[in-house]
């Protein structure tokens, strides 16, 4: 990517002017990546069944969302009328035709659309949804998936929630480092401002804090907004805010900052959530170099 393209892309993200179709594509790719990475990271804990388990849990998420879609889209058949309908709708929403390696995420629903007839049917079923509505639908899946994951994975894996939180943190570190390198974000610039900018990139794509405000100086910063599209979904709890917060904590650590979720709607009420960023506290280890302390959900 050329320097000009990088500057343009950074501007589009910063001003949050990405076209709806591209937002949908990015959210679908983000969900496919999320499922792939979590499955891979859980491999050492779940063994060879990791992918099967994740596909099974993903199916629960997709079934929940299909029922919600049926409430507003009268043309969608019931599962009894067409057992393949949910899989075809999700194939269309996740653009499996353009990302066949991600087709496994629908194995729990009997598999993604495989033939040209099924792919055509998938396009027909989601046709009434505008690209804006498709984006909005896929953004809800991230929280829906975490609800299912934290409800059912502990039966198969002790300390499942802590393990998933640790995975989120590492994913945040990788994302922060990637964005820092891609946009050539200098360590000489205002670090809290850069951290908030990168935090907003992922928040924007997944419709977190669509209305937001905040401030930063050379030492610290804060960001507040009107939450996310899934905090009022059945089963959402404060713990889920903390787990997802670890992704943002990982991003913040790349910029030498400690992330703290200081206000959430599930815990504090109201209609906004807030995060604060402060310099990582440094402790001295007798047997090694100084290290920063990281928050634990």
N, C-alpha and C positions, 0 to 999 in steps of 0.2 A: 504494500500500500504506500503510495507516494505521500510526501509531506503535505501536499495540498489536500489530498483526499482525507488524510488524518485530521487536519484542522477542520475541514467541513464536517466530518463525522462527529468530532468532539463538539462543534457548535450545535449540530442537530440534537445531540443528546442533551446538551446543557440547556437548550431552549425548549426541549421536549416537543419537537415538531416532526417526529418520525411518522410517516403515513400509516394508516390503520392496517393495511395489508402487510407491511413489513413488521409492524408490532405483533401481529398475529403469527407470522412466520418465526419471529425471534422467540416468542413465548412458547410456541410448539417445540422449537429446537431446544429451548431451555428446559422444558419438561422432559424431553427425550434424554438430554444430557444428565439431568438430575437423576432420573431412574437408572441410567447406565452407571453413573459414578457411585451412587449409593449401593447398587447391587455389587459392583466390583469391590468396594470398600468393606462390604459385609461378608465377602467371600471367606476371609480367614476365620470368621465367627460361625458361618452357616455351612461352610464346605460346598460340596458340589450341588447342593440344593438351593443355593442362594438365588439363582435366576428363576427357578420354579416358584420359590416362595414370593419373590418380588412380583412376578407376573400374576400370581394369585391375589396378592394384596392390591395390586394395581387394578385388577378386575373389580374388586369391591369399590374402589374409588370411582371407576367408570360407571358402574351400575348405579351408584348414588347420583352421579351427575346426569345420567340418561333419564332417570325418573324426574329430575328437576326440569330437564329440557322438554319432556313430554307434557308438562303443565302449560307450556307456552306454545308448543308446536303440535297442533292437533293432528298433523299428517303422520307423526311418528307412531309406528305400531307398538303394541305391547310386546313383551318378550314372548308370550304365548303365541301371538299372531305371527311373529317373525323372530326366531331365536338369534338370527344373525344381525338384527337391526342395530343393537348397541355397538357391536364390534365395527360395523360399517360406518356409523356416525363418528366414532372415535378415530377410525382410519382416516376419514376426511378431515376432521379437526386437527389431527396430528400430522397431516400431510405425509402419510406413510408411503404414498406413491413416489415421493421425492426423497425419501430417506429409508429405503428398505432395510438397512441394518438395524433400524429401531423397531422393526415389525414385531419383535419378540414381546414387546410390552403388552401386546394384545393376546398373547397365548392363553391367558386366563379366561378370555372371552371366546375361545375357540379359534383364535387366529385373526390376523388383519385381512383386509380385502386382498384377495390373491389373484383373481381373474379380472379381465377387462370389464366383464359384466358387473362384478362386485364393485369395482372402482367407479364405474358409471353410477351405480346405485348409491354409493357413498356420496358422490357429488350431488346427486338429486336430493338426498335426505338433508344435507346441510345447506342446500341452495337458498331456503328462505332466510337464513342468517346472513346479515351483511358482514363485511370483513371486520368492522368495529365490534359487532356482536360476537363473532368468532373469537376475536382477541379477548374480549371480556370473559367469555366462557372458559377459555383455556387458562386464564390467569387464576381462576377460582380453583382449578385442579391442584395447584401446588399445596394449598392449605388442606383441601379435601384429602389429598394423598397422605399428608402428615398425620391427620386425625386417624385414618385407618392404620397407618404404620405403627403409631404409638399405642393404639388400642389392641392390636393383634400380635405384633412382633414380640412383646414381652413373654408371651406364652411359649415362644420358641427360643428366646435368647435372654438370659439374665442381663440386667443392666442395659437393656436395649435403648432406653431413652438417652442415657449418658453417652452410649456409643454413637448414636445418631447425631447427638449434639457435637461430639468430637469430629465426626465426619463433616458436619456443616462448617465447623471452624476451619478445617483444612481446605475445604472447597472455597471458603471466603478468602483465605490466604492466596490460593492459586489464582482466583479471579482478580484480586487486588494487584498481584504481581503482574498478571497479564495486561491489565488495563494501564498500569503504571508504565510498562514497557511500550505498549502500543501507542500511547499518547505522549510518550517521552516526558512524563511528569517529573520535574526536577525536585531533588531533595532540598534545594535552596528556596523553593516557593513556600507559600503558606500551607503547611501540612494539614491542619484541620479543614481548610477550605477545599483542598484536593481530596481529602478523605470523603467529605460530604458530597463532592461532585461524583466520585466513583460509587458511593453508596446510592446516590440517586439514579445512576444508570440502571442498576438491577431493580431498584424500587419502581422506576418508571415502567419498565417492560412488564413487571408483574403487578402493576396497578396498586402499589403500596403508597400511601400518603399522596393521592393525586392532587390534593390541595395541601401545600406545605409552606413552611417559613422557618427561618433560622438565622443564626449569626455565627461568626467565627473571627478569631484574631490569631496571632502567631502561636498562641499556646493552647487554645481550647476552642470548642465550638458546640453547637447544639442544633438539633433539627426536630421540628414538631409538625405533625400533620394529621389528617383525618383517617388514619389507620389503613386497613387493608380490606380486600373484598371477601375475606373468609372468616373474620373473627366472630361473626354471628351465625356461622354454620353449626349444626347440631354436633356436639362433642368437642368443640373448640374450648381450650382451657388456657390459663395463664402459662402453664408449662410449655405449651406450643410456641408462645411468644418468645420464651427463653431459648428454646431449641433453634428456632429460626434466627434469633438474635445472635447466635454463635457464628452464623455466616457473616453477618455484618461486623461482628467482633473480629473475625479473621481479616476482613478487609481493612478495618481500622488499624490493626496491629502492623500492617505493611507500612503505614504512615507514622508508626511510633506512637500510636494513640490507644488508650483504654476506652472501650465502648461500654456504656452503661445504659440499660433500658430503664429509664427513671419513671415513666408513666405509661400504663397500658389501659385500654378500655376494659378488658376483662377483670383487671385487678382494682383499678382506681375509678372506674365509671367515666362519665363524661363522654365526649365524642372525639377526642384526640389522643395520640400517643406521642411520646417524646423520648429522644435519646440524647445523651451528653457524651462528648468526647474530651478526654483529658490526657495529658502525657502519661505514658506507661510508667508506673512506679518501678523503680530500680532497687533490687535487693542485692546484697553482696553475698556470694557463696564462698565459703572458706576454701573450697577445693576447686574453684573454677572462676570464670569471668562473671561479671555482673549480668543478670538476666532480668527481663521484664516479667511482671506478674500478670497473668491473664485471668479474666473473669470466668467463673464456672457457673452454668445455669442452675 
